[in-house]
Amino acid sequence: MSNLQTYNNSNNVFNINSSQSIGGGGGVIIKYILKEDHALNSNVNIDATSGQNYKYLIIPTGKTLTIDSDKTLNIKSNSIGGTGNFAAIIIQDGGTLTNKGAITREGDYSILKIEDGALLTNTGNITIDKTIDIDGTLTNNGTLTNGGTLTNTGTLTNNNLVLDKSSNIFTFNSDGGISQTLNTIFT
């Protein structure tokens, strides 16, 4: 699995910029901004495990990133001295992420942000451990596993399985307003 920088060196699909973070650990924010519609052609890590870096993969207005069924986008992050290095996928207003494969995580600081007007369509598997923030639209026809905070002020259409570990709730097949919810502790 290649890291995002190495992947970009081979495919040239992201504009990269960095800036000093304000407050916190004083690390560097590195933004990988999609510059054209693109389907991942290999498995990729967004790796924020070294130094005090914060890495954002940003899908801007009018752009689409597709993760095909045999590909994985892995978010690697960790907590260091309480400040935390985190990696985030941010879908901006008018941007689209289509996941047919897997979005996975290693570590405890992965974030998925779907801004108002953005769209994420999932027919694969998504696992996020820190925050899923939905202000736009998430259509889930696969499996969505949340281990942290799930905030939905947008639209979540669930046609399969959502595992929300933050509230110990399983929701199955909520298509058409009919759903089955189980409340229990699970691992």
Salt bridges, closest charged atoms under 4 A:
ASP47 OD2 - LYS76 NZ 3.96
ASP70 OD2 - LYS71 NZ 3.25
ASP129 OD2 - ARG105 NE 3.97
ASP133 OD2 - LYS113 NZ 3.13
ASP135 OD2 - LYS113 NZ 2.41
